[in-house]
């Protein structure tokens, strides 16, 4: 077990006491002790470079459980060739400090070999089916199979009673709920609304790739989602809303991948007009940076 920061560093009580585990066996031993003591385990899986959005998940986990474990693991199997796996921002020391300050009880910080003992190319994989092949899955083939595989592995290591995910990754949240249902994981899934910057941009580790001009343009994603929601509630035809939303994204200097209104439960296409369960979803590039965001018409 490693501990951060070093014991001789000044810090508050949390930062002095956050255990960091690099091996699955150490996490299992920690969880077993907590469970014997009657603690309910809450779990927040992340890829690190943590921001206020991630910390709101930790805070939600604290409300649902009395022992909160976070993981920081940049999962290679959910990145496609040419994506940003190698340069994804890795800031484990800041993450550990932030987690400690937000009431996390332990951090699981594994290496790739710990999570993929069979290798990342040849090991067992979970196939999430059609839900994993539309929208984000169409742009990023295999992405959700990689997400589901790593989440299943982490659930088996941490054995949480509750796990917390962000609505920011709406399709991912649906994939995880389905994974838990279909493979009968004994874990409750909690969803937390998207935390935003003051201009509406969804907080994301990838926002740091944006230059000042792109950062300004990126704020229009949320404005356009709100516009889609308003038009949807007003009964405007879905195809018209989608076409105009894509045009607005282009006018704002963004390159839309998709701008759609879908059924919230399963992301199926809507007939003519949006129903109450609809969600607006956008993926668009600002320069080379691909940003995603969504707005459920009736809240996440
Ligand atoms: P990531 O580190 O990007 O894999 O995200 C880890 C978890 O944090 C996922 O459940 C995300 O949906 C969630 N998350 C990321 N950004 C936000 C945000 N701005 N607000 C709320 N949750 C978020």
Boltz pocket constraint, residues with backbone or C-beta under 6 A from the ligand:
constraints:
  - pocket:
      binder: B
      contacts: [[A, 45], [A, 46], [A, 47], [A, 48], [A, 52], [A, 53], [A, 54], [A, 56], [A, 57], [A, 164], [A, 165], [A, 166], [A, 167], [A, 168], [A, 169], [A, 192], [A, 193], [A, 194], [A, 195], [A, 196], [A, 202], [A, 203], [A, 204], [A, 205]]
      max_distance: 6.0
